[in-house]
Amino acid sequence: MKLIGSLTSPYVRKIRVMLLEKNMPFEFIVDSPWEPSTHVPDFNPLGKVPALVTDDGQTLFDSNILAEYIELASTATPQLLPTDRHAALHVRQLVALADGICDAGINIFLEGRRPADKQYADWVERQQGKIARGLDALERRASTSSWLGGKDMNLADIAAGCVLLWFDLRAVTPGDWRETRPNLASLVAQLAQRSSFQQTAPVA
Ligand SMILES: N[C@@H](CCC(=O)N[C@@H](CS)C(=O)NCC(=O)O)C(=O)O
């Protein structure tokens, strides 16, 4: 299978980590959707990464659809999305929270690329509110068990790890997110030791 994505996207990293954790072979095709020469719209009409071309020729996009496909396509362990539908709902809710925090961070990052006189401070502040509340909710969750999604690492932990490490790269939050969130800090420190995270460290 072929994964299309950029070297810095936290959504792409989520899928790369997942495939590495499961030891599933894939070809990584580096393509930044922001480059004029990009081929990403050939794989995803929305022009976003990640996209995946499966061995039987299907083209899929959106990281959570890819995650779903990867779990369906293989029995490889570790299982990162529970088969039990109630447990899966709970994990998906946490993934949605991590992704929402990520969307807000990307909005701030993109706003920062606009000319200074065209940047909208109220919009940035609104995104900061989403990030602060979202991280506080994840911190509360992280204080209850060693992994966000339960006793074993799953997609919720990977999604949260990818966005928090992207914050370290892009510095879109005011101050250090770790200061008031010790449980998330230790979760990320634990994830950063894994080979899957080390192999996918973003290249800016
Ligand atoms: N919900 C999507 C979000 C993907 C996304 O926003 N990817 C960014 C890179 S981090 C992108 O490709 N942006 C290009 C664009 O918005 O045109 C997913 O989970 O895959």
The ligand as a MOL file (V3000), in Angstrom:
LIG
                    3D

  0  0  0     0  0            999 V3000
M  V30 BEGIN CTAB
M  V30 COUNTS 20 19 0 0 0
M  V30 BEGIN ATOM
M  V30 1 N -9.4290 15.6560 8.8010 0
M  V30 2 C -8.2840 15.4590 7.9540 0
M  V30 3 C -7.3280 16.6670 8.1100 0
M  V30 4 C -6.1520 16.5820 7.1640 0
M  V30 5 C -5.4210 17.9200 7.0400 0
M  V30 6 O -5.9120 18.9870 7.4350 0
M  V30 7 N -4.2190 17.8490 6.4680 0
M  V30 8 C -3.4620 19.0700 6.2070 0
M  V30 9 C -1.9850 18.8140 6.5140 0
M  V30 10 S -1.7070 18.7930 8.2350 0
M  V30 11 C -3.5550 19.3950 4.7390 0
M  V30 12 O -3.3590 18.5140 3.9220 0
M  V30 13 N -3.8370 20.6550 4.3920 0
M  V30 14 C -3.9160 21.1090 3.0360 0
M  V30 15 C -5.1160 21.9740 2.7930 0
M  V30 16 O -5.8790 22.2680 3.7400 0
M  V30 17 O -5.3150 22.3820 1.6460 0
M  V30 18 C -7.5830 14.1530 8.3130 0
M  V30 19 O -7.7520 13.6870 9.4480 0
M  V30 20 O -6.9150 13.5690 7.4450 0
M  V30 END ATOM
M  V30 BEGIN BOND
M  V30 1 1 1 2
M  V30 2 1 2 3
M  V30 3 1 2 18
M  V30 4 1 3 4
M  V30 5 1 4 5
M  V30 6 2 5 6
M  V30 7 1 5 7
M  V30 8 1 7 8
M  V30 9 1 8 9
M  V30 10 1 8 11
M  V30 11 1 9 10
M  V30 12 2 11 12
M  V30 13 1 11 13
M  V30 14 1 13 14
M  V30 15 1 14 15
M  V30 16 2 15 16
M  V30 17 1 15 17
M  V30 18 2 18 19
M  V30 19 1 18 20
M  V30 END BOND
M  V30 END CTAB
M  END
